[in-house]
Amino acid sequence: MHRRERSAEDFDIIIGFLGFWAVVLLAVTVWMEVTAQPALGWALGLLAMLLALYGMTRLRRRLPRRTMTRRR
């Protein structure tokens, strides 16, 4: 049971990492659009990041909720 709890924490870390880079890519894509530079590559990267974030979130929901506190 401890193994599944640990993997849930790993999913949370990955989701946070993907979320951070999705925000960065969103800012870069908006900046490229505002300055009239080609933004297709950045937008496709953002799409890929959002799809990965969505997939990780769906996988995370399948794991059981954490009921125990972490051992020190």
C-alpha positions as CSV (number, residue, x, y, z in Angstrom):
1,M,0.0,0.0,0.0
2,H,2.9,2.4,0.7
3,R,4.1,1.8,-2.9
4,R,0.8,3.1,-4.4
5,E,0.9,6.1,-2.0
6,R,4.4,6.9,-3.2
7,S,3.4,6.7,-6.8
8,A,0.6,9.1,-6.2
9,E,3.1,11.6,-4.9
10,D,5.2,11.1,-8.0
11,F,2.2,11.8,-10.2
12,D,1.6,15.0,-8.3
13,I,5.2,16.1,-8.9
14,I,5.0,15.3,-12.6
15,I,1.6,17.1,-12.9
16,G,3.2,20.2,-11.2
17,F,6.2,20.1,-13.6
18,L,3.9,19.8,-16.7
19,G,1.7,22.6,-15.4
20,F,4.6,24.9,-14.9
21,W,5.9,24.3,-18.4
22,A,2.4,24.7,-19.8
23,V,2.2,28.2,-18.3
24,V,5.6,29.1,-19.7
25,L,4.6,27.9,-23.2
26,L,1.3,29.8,-22.9
27,A,3.2,33.0,-22.1
28,V,5.7,32.4,-25.0
29,T,2.9,31.6,-27.5
30,V,1.0,34.7,-26.5
31,W,4.1,36.8,-26.8
32,M,4.9,35.4,-30.2
33,E,1.4,36.2,-31.4
34,V,1.4,39.7,-30.0
35,T,4.8,40.5,-31.6
36,A,3.6,39.0,-35.0
37,Q,6.2,36.3,-35.0
38,P,5.6,32.7,-36.1
39,A,4.0,30.8,-33.1
40,L,2.8,27.6,-34.6
41,G,5.6,25.5,-33.1
42,W,5.1,27.0,-29.7
43,A,1.3,26.5,-29.9
44,L,1.8,22.8,-30.9
45,G,4.2,22.4,-28.0
46,L,1.6,23.9,-25.7
47,L,-1.0,21.5,-27.1
48,A,1.3,18.6,-26.5
49,M,1.9,19.8,-22.9
50,L,-1.8,20.2,-22.2
51,L,-2.6,16.8,-23.5
52,A,0.1,15.3,-21.4
53,L,-1.2,17.2,-18.4
54,Y,-4.7,16.0,-19.0
55,G,-3.5,12.4,-19.4
56,M,-1.5,12.5,-16.2
57,T,-4.5,14.0,-14.3
58,R,-6.7,11.2,-15.5
59,L,-4.2,8.6,-14.5
60,R,-3.8,10.3,-11.1
61,R,-7.5,10.1,-10.4
62,R,-7.4,6.3,-10.6
63,L,-5.0,6.0,-7.7
64,P,-6.5,5.8,-4.2
65,R,-6.6,8.8,-2.0
66,R,-3.9,9.1,0.6
67,T,-5.2,8.4,4.1
68,M,-2.0,7.9,6.0
69,T,0.7,10.5,6.8
70,R,4.1,10.0,5.4
71,R,6.6,8.2,7.7
72,R,9.7,10.2,8.7
